[in-house]
């Protein structure tokens, strides 16, 4: 067993983990942060995206011990301090950027990383950035609209797929 300590959503957390414990399992099972989803166990779907030291990471592809000492943000950390939906989350709701909701946490986390890098991305840049996130329900059209809206851009020109 290995001791790990990290800051998750602004709070210091510690735990004992086996060397093979994935960050996604540490967050879900060890910390009760079940918003980070496990969709494929092969790092293909992006449902488990979190931010580690400000960078988007698929939490099923990193061991918890590798995040020792890191700053980790999960979907639960994206809400406003009063608990209301954050800007990106609200845009996903307003523009129907979700259907079943399973991929939504990873999409929101990826969108936040994109908007941090590029505050006003084009439709093509958004679609390219989301290449590592799979949604089986929405067809991405409304997800793209939601991200453009979160960036303060006009969504009326988003092309239908």
BAFI-3210 file (N, C-alpha, C; in Angstrom, 3 decimals, decimal comma, padded with zeros to 6 digits):
// residues 161
n [1|2|3|4|5|6|7|8|9|10|11|12|13|14|15|16|17|18|19|20|21|22|23|24|25|26|27|28|29|30|31|32|33|34|35|36|37|38|39|40|41|42|43|44|45|46|47|48|49|50|51|52|53|54|55|56|57|58|59|60|61|62|63|64|65|66|67|68|69|70|71|72|73|74|75|76|77|78|79|80|81|82|83|84|85|86|87|88|89|90|91|92|93|94|95|96|97|98|99|100|101|102|103|104|105|106|107|108|109|110|111|112|113|114|115|116|117|118|119|120|121|122|123|124|125|126|127|128|129|130|131|132|133|134|135|136|137|138|139|140|141|142|143|144|145|146|147|148|149|150|151|152|153|154|155|156|157|158|159|160|161]
n.u [000,849|000,371|000,732|-001,167|-001,560|-003,449|-004,791|-008,110|-010,553|-010,043|-009,748|-007,768|-006,963|-006,362|-005,141|-004,800|-003,497|-003,395|-000,705|-001,710|-004,051|-006,259|-006,575|-009,221|-010,652|-009,763|-010,883|-013,676|-014,358|-012,774|-013,100|-015,734|-016,577|-018,461|-019,115|-017,213|-016,980|-016,713|-016,304|-015,216|-012,811|-010,498|-009,369|-010,575|-013,066|-013,383|-015,080|-014,131|-012,586|-010,611|-009,055|-005,643|-003,333|-004,145|-004,276|-006,083|-006,868|-007,320|-008,758|-008,761|-006,436|-004,263|-002,387|-003,407|-001,320|000,406|-000,693|-000,119|000,357|-000,646|-002,867|-006,165|-009,034|-012,408|-015,580|-017,362|-016,100|-016,558|-018,791|-020,369|-019,351|-021,642|-022,967|-024,540|-024,892|-021,897|-020,560|-020,019|-021,347|-023,970|-024,365|-024,351|-026,735|-028,599|-028,383|-028,976|-026,877|-026,554|-027,758|-028,349|-026,509|-024,247|-021,687|-021,301|-019,892|-017,149|-017,106|-017,671|-015,426|-013,396|-014,187|-013,795|-011,011|-010,307|-011,403|-009,847|-007,380|-008,031|-009,976|-012,011|-012,897|-013,222|-015,917|-014,858|-012,450|-013,417|-014,731|-012,513|-010,980|-012,562|-012,222|-011,283|-013,375|-016,266|-019,632|-022,590|-025,171|-025,952|-024,860|-023,140|-023,702|-025,259|-023,578|-021,339|-022,564|-023,157|-020,599|-019,629|-021,457|-020,797|-018,396|-019,132|-019,888|-021,828|-024,240|-025,854|-024,855|-023,791|-023,154|-025,432|-025,153]
n.v [-001,189|002,280|005,575|008,376|011,820|014,509|017,496|017,871|019,344|021,678|020,794|019,160|015,777|012,440|009,072|005,481|003,473|000,749|-000,037|-000,365|001,057|003,047|006,547|007,325|005,399|005,917|008,458|007,993|005,740|006,033|008,705|009,314|010,776|010,564|011,678|011,621|009,514|006,012|004,681|002,990|001,767|001,738|004,078|005,348|006,661|009,081|009,776|009,936|012,210|014,424|017,251|017,507|019,168|021,329|020,343|018,478|015,119|011,694|009,937|007,219|006,412|006,931|006,271|006,502|007,047|008,430|010,904|011,919|014,593|016,374|018,850|018,317|018,509|017,763|017,034|017,776|019,907|021,960|023,459|026,529|028,456|028,645|026,359|026,292|025,677|025,845|028,059|026,616|024,203|025,177|026,142|023,735|022,654|024,645|024,562|022,021|020,121|017,553|014,250|011,386|011,859|010,531|010,883|013,514|014,704|014,303|015,627|018,269|018,775|018,541|020,607|022,791|022,756|023,256|025,865|027,233|027,152|028,256|030,788|031,567|029,474|028,140|026,478|024,238|023,913|023,220|020,785|019,283|019,279|017,784|015,226|013,024|012,349|010,501|010,513|008,842|009,539|012,275|013,259|015,397|018,004|019,806|019,847|021,161|023,627|024,346|024,682|026,770|028,727|028,934|030,163|032,647|033,148|033,518|031,123|030,519|029,971|027,446|024,529|022,021|018,531]
n.w [000,000|-000,646|000,496|-000,420|-001,081|-002,077|-003,541|-003,964|-005,749|-004,311|-001,713|000,678|000,456|001,557|001,347|001,438|-001,029|-003,357|-005,548|-008,102|-008,217|-009,902|-010,699|-011,192|-009,752|-007,147|-006,797|-007,175|-005,508|-003,190|-002,466|-002,885|-005,071|-007,457|-009,877|-011,837|-014,430|-015,333|-018,336|-020,280|-019,576|-021,079|-021,822|-023,993|-024,218|-022,752|-020,650|-018,123|-017,733|-015,894|-014,301|-013,803|-012,087|-013,643|-016,235|-018,708|-018,069|-018,646|-016,220|-015,943|-016,956|-015,445|-012,547|-009,126|-007,384|-009,031|-009,059|-006,653|-004,515|-006,331|-007,786|-008,209|-010,181|-010,363|-011,948|-009,970|-008,847|-010,586|-010,198|-009,109|-006,208|-004,549|-005,106|-007,347|-010,904|-012,809|-015,370|-017,801|-017,309|-017,055|-019,629|-021,053|-020,089|-020,906|-023,689|-024,381|-024,374|-023,608|-023,189|-022,275|-020,321|-019,448|-020,617|-020,105|-017,779|-018,489|-020,950|-020,162|-018,569|-020,474|-022,176|-020,475|-020,255|-022,917|-023,259|-021,479|-022,728|-025,215|-025,433|-027,252|-029,190|-032,526|-034,267|-035,604|-034,195|-031,680|-032,227|-033,059|-030,702|-028,989|-029,855|-028,389|-026,743|-026,364|-027,295|-027,247|-027,693|-028,417|-030,827|-030,928|-031,911|-030,245|-028,079|-029,065|-029,581|-026,928|-025,825|-027,384|-026,598|-023,882|-024,170|-024,850|-027,439|-030,497|-031,163|-033,262|-035,780|-035,763|-037,428|-038,425|-037,966]
ca.u [000,000|001,078|-000,028|-001,257|-002,227|-003,627|-005,848|-009,203|-011,569|-009,677|-009,697|-006,710|-007,440|-005,311|-005,626|-003,885|-003,890|-002,512|000,010|-002,503|-005,287|-006,380|-007,078|-010,682|-011,153|-009,490|-011,866|-015,036|-014,532|-012,102|-013,542|-017,176|-016,820|-018,939|-019,389|-016,236|-017,521|-015,894|-017,114|-014,646|-011,608|-009,399|-009,073|-011,082|-014,332|-013,284|-016,061|-013,419|-011,645|-010,461|-007,872|-004,542|-002,467|-004,653|-004,285|-007,082|-006,297|-008,289|-008,441|-008,596|-005,135|-003,227|-002,507|-003,612|000,001|001,004|-001,304|000,290|000,827|-001,233|-004,131|-007,098|-010,380|-013,390|-016,813|-017,963|-015,401|-016,892|-019,948|-020,086|-019,223|-022,950|-023,535|-025,242|-024,093|-020,898|-020,887|-020,028|-022,442|-025,232|-024,477|-024,752|-028,164|-029,365|-028,312|-029,265|-025,635|-026,521|-028,979|-028,379|-025,670|-023,100|-020,434|-021,306|-018,786|-015,916|-017,249|-017,546|-014,028|-012,629|-014,562|-013,125|-009,597|-010,240|-011,661|-008,687|-006,347|-008,522|-011,252|-013,011|-012,596|-014,161|-016,642|-013,914|-011,505|-014,141|-014,910|-011,200|-010,560|-013,388|-012,004|-011,064|-014,581|-017,318|-021,028|-023,365|-026,560|-026,314|-024,334|-022,186|-024,171|-025,614|-022,388|-020,566|-023,304|-023,000|-019,234|-019,562|-022,225|-020,007|-017,301|-019,727|-020,050|-023,136|-024,375|-026,803|-024,176|-023,241|-023,680|-026,054|-024,404]
ca.v [000,000|003,540|006,743|009,475|013,046|015,442|018,471|017,566|020,402|022,637|020,177|018,165|014,429|011,428|007,704|004,375|002,835|-000,237|000,540|-000,465|001,827|004,150|007,791|007,322|004,583|006,666|009,535|007,467|004,846|006,548|010,054|009,445|011,726|009,657|012,387|011,151|008,220|004,991|004,267|001,997|001,165|001,671|005,486|005,709|007,396|010,409|010,036|010,075|013,327|015,340|018,094|017,257|020,341|022,185|019,679|017,405|013,774|010,608|009,403|005,767|006,138|007,374|005,687|007,476|007,407|009,414|012,198|012,307|015,968|017,165|019,564|017,597|019,072|016,860|017,717|018,363|021,162|022,936|024,250|027,795|028,279|028,490|025,073|026,387|025,224|026,744|028,589|025,568|023,293|025,849|026,176|022,388|022,521|025,587|024,228|020,591|019,462|016,254|013,473|010,483|012,497|009,730|011,477|014,941|015,185|014,347|016,685|019,554|018,936|018,802|021,949|023,759|022,795|023,943|027,291|027,788|027,293|029,035|031,323|031,750|028,493|027,985|025,206|023,194|023,697|022,493|019,398|018,646|019,109|016,747|013,948|011,967|012,162|009,850|010,621|007,916|009,983|013,601|013,625|016,491|019,314|020,657|019,978|022,235|024,866|024,664|025,180|028,106|029,629|029,144|031,077|033,938|033,302|033,280|029,707|030,332|029,530|026,099|023,663|020,745|017,381]
ca.w [000,000|-000,750|000,944|-001,378|-000,650|-003,185|-003,344|-004,884|-005,711|-003,291|-000,389|000,814|000,743|001,656|001,391|001,178|-002,279|-003,967|-006,668|-009,335|-008,089|-010,862|-010,132|-011,258|-008,644|-005,922|-006,701|-007,042|-004,357|-002,005|-002,106|-003,108|-006,149|-008,505|-011,119|-012,811|-014,848|-015,984|-019,471|-021,184|-018,982|-022,048|-022,104|-025,319|-024,264|-022,173|-019,595|-016,849|-017,773|-014,765|-014,495|-012,874|-012,201|-014,696|-017,541|-018,796|-018,002|-018,492|-014,898|-016,016|-017,561|-014,519|-011,218|-008,053|-006,851|-009,931|-008,756|-005,303|-004,453|-007,415|-007,673|-009,070|-010,256|-010,949|-012,342|-008,762|-008,602|-011,623|-009,768|-008,437|-004,750|-003,906|-005,512|-008,637|-012,035|-013,370|-016,692|-018,818|-016,961|-017,378|-021,092|-021,478|-019,801|-021,718|-025,115|-024,509|-024,720|-022,959|-023,366|-021,124|-019,323|-019,019|-021,094|-019,812|-016,941|-019,271|-021,952|-019,467|-018,157|-021,695|-022,616|-019,591|-020,645|-024,204|-023,091|-020,782|-023,765|-026,346|-024,936|-028,312|-030,242|-033,636|-034,262|-036,013|-033,092|-030,631|-032,686|-033,037|-029,311|-028,366|-030,534|-027,398|-025,940|-027,134|-026,877|-028,066|-027,757|-028,917|-032,138|-030,718|-032,366|-029,111|-027,234|-029,686|-029,300|-025,507|-025,596|-027,991|-025,733|-022,668|-024,516|-025,157|-028,884|-031,095|-031,512|-034,359|-036,999|-035,621|-038,480|-038,039|-038,499]
c.u [000,891|000,169|-000,010|-001,994|-002,301|-004,709|-006,905|-010,292|-011,333|-009,542|-008,588|-007,319|-006,254|-005,948|-004,504|-004,384|-002,899|-001,840|-000,795|-003,809|-005,274|-006,935|-008,600|-011,280|-010,909|-010,539|-013,265|-015,229|-013,935|-012,631|-015,036|-017,536|-017,212|-019,328|-018,413|-016,628|-016,471|-016,749|-016,540|-013,460|-010,437|-008,953|-009,509|-012,241|-014,282|-014,276|-015,395|-012,462|-011,765|-009,282|-006,868|-003,530|-002,835|-004,728|-005,361|-006,392|-007,441|-007,894|-008,336|-007,225|-003,968|-003,459|-002,684|-002,274|000,710|000,460|-000,978|000,879|000,197|-002,491|-005,072|-008,456|-011,265|-014,612|-017,490|-017,332|-015,714|-018,092|-019,478|-019,996|-020,554|-023,647|-024,298|-024,302|-023,101|-021,293|-020,993|-021,161|-023,784|-025,440|-024,888|-026,241|-028,987|-029,438|-028,472|-028,035|-025,460|-027,821|-029,057|-027,510|-024,418|-021,775|-020,252|-020,180|-017,466|-015,948|-017,064|-016,092|-013,134|-012,924|-013,863|-011,649|-009,426|-010,388|-010,555|-007,573|-006,749|-009,904|-012,353|-012,750|-013,658|-014,887|-015,695|-012,919|-012,165|-014,280|-013,587|-010,768|-011,315|-013,196|-011,824|-012,240|-015,675|-018,677|-021,824|-024,804|-026,789|-025,858|-023,476|-022,687|-024,452|-024,473|-021,531|-021,241|-023,101|-021,616|-019,074|-020,308|-021,441|-018,854|-017,820|-019,957|-021,487|-023,210|-025,267|-026,159|-023,602|-023,934|-024,305|-025,250|-025,240]
c.v [001,248|004,651|007,799|010,636|013,951|016,437|018,192|018,610|021,364|022,087|019,129|016,821|013,476|010,057|006,720|003,670|001,741|000,444|000,559|000,332|003,004|005,392|007,815|006,509|005,265|007,755|009,004|006,692|005,412|007,884|010,281|010,449|010,948|010,366|012,020|009,728|007,310|004,440|003,121|001,235|001,066|003,060|005,930|006,698|008,800|010,725|010,315|011,259|014,168|016,251|017,754|018,368|021,182|021,569|018,600|016,045|012,780|009,846|007,883|005,396|006,565|006,709|006,801|007,944|008,433|010,817|012,657|013,712|016,895|017,903|018,911|018,301|018,072|017,680|018,377|019,715|022,249|023,812|025,569|027,550|028,079|027,184|025,108|025,956|026,295|027,131|027,497|024,586|023,901|025,902|024,810|022,179|023,399|025,184|022,728|019,805|018,135|015,529|012,504|011,030|011,732|010,360|012,913|015,393|015,299|015,432|018,057|019,801|019,207|020,200|023,008|023,883|023,532|025,444|027,977|028,077|028,295|029,575|031,493|030,766|028,492|026,648|024,053|022,887|022,924|021,024|018,637|018,345|017,970|015,369|012,785|011,717|011,579|010,085|009,732|008,392|011,243|013,919|014,873|017,887|020,245|020,810|021,117|023,577|025,289|025,253|026,568|029,117|029,943|030,109|032,464|034,190|033,015|031,824|029,474|029,795|028,125|025,175|022,412|019,623|016,570]
c.w [000,000|-000,252|-000,153|-000,729|-001,857|-002,805|-004,407|-004,683|-004,542|-001,885|-000,356|001,204|000,752|001,657|001,154|-000,073|-002,644|-005,151|-007,949|-009,296|-009,056|-010,172|-010,138|-010,106|-007,298|-005,723|-006,427|-005,743|-003,074|-001,528|-002,316|-004,191|-007,399|-009,796|-012,220|-013,175|-015,448|-017,119|-020,264|-020,597|-019,943|-022,494|-023,499|-025,275|-023,676|-021,077|-018,250|-016,807|-016,503|-015,111|-013,408|-013,111|-013,424|-016,077|-017,587|-018,881|-017,917|-017,231|-014,868|-016,584|-016,682|-013,167|-010,188|-007,498|-007,731|-009,681|-007,340|-005,347|-005,474|-006,968|-008,680|-009,015|-010,976|-011,347|-011,140|-008,434|-009,615|-011,249|-009,160|-006,933|-004,021|-004,287|-006,820|-009,756|-012,475|-014,789|-017,755|-018,555|-017,348|-018,881|-021,635|-021,219|-020,744|-023,191|-025,371|-024,976|-024,012|-023,264|-022,201|-019,996|-018,941|-019,424|-020,614|-018,884|-017,704|-020,326|-021,313|-019,076|-019,367|-022,213|-021,774|-019,954|-021,967|-024,020|-022,303|-021,793|-024,842|-025,981|-025,980|-029,452|-031,336|-033,481|-034,600|-034,897|-031,946|-031,020|-032,655|-031,606|-028,627|-028,979|-029,556|-026,474|-026,817|-026,477|-027,814|-028,280|-028,581|-030,324|-032,098|-031,097|-031,184|-028,116|-027,770|-029,420|-027,843|-025,227|-026,209|-027,123|-024,459|-022,920|-024,900|-026,637|-029,322|-031,553|-032,723|-035,635|-036,896|-036,611|-037,901|-038,678|-039,436]
res [x|x|x|x|x|x|x|x|x|x|x|x|x|x|x|x|x|x|x|x|x|x|x|x|x|x|x|x|x|x|x|x|x|x|x|x|x|x|x|x|x|x|x|x|x|x|x|x|x|x|x|x|x|x|x|x|x|x|x|x|x|x|x|x|x|x|x|x|x|x|x|x|x|x|x|x|x|x|x|x|x|x|x|x|x|x|x|x|x|x|x|x|x|x|x|x|x|x|x|x|x|x|x|x|x|x|x|x|x|x|x|x|x|x|x|x|x|x|x|x|x|x|x|x|x|x|x|x|x|x|x|x|x|x|x|x|x|x|x|x|x|x|x|x|x|x|x|x|x|x|x|x|x|x|x|x|x|x|x|x|x]
***
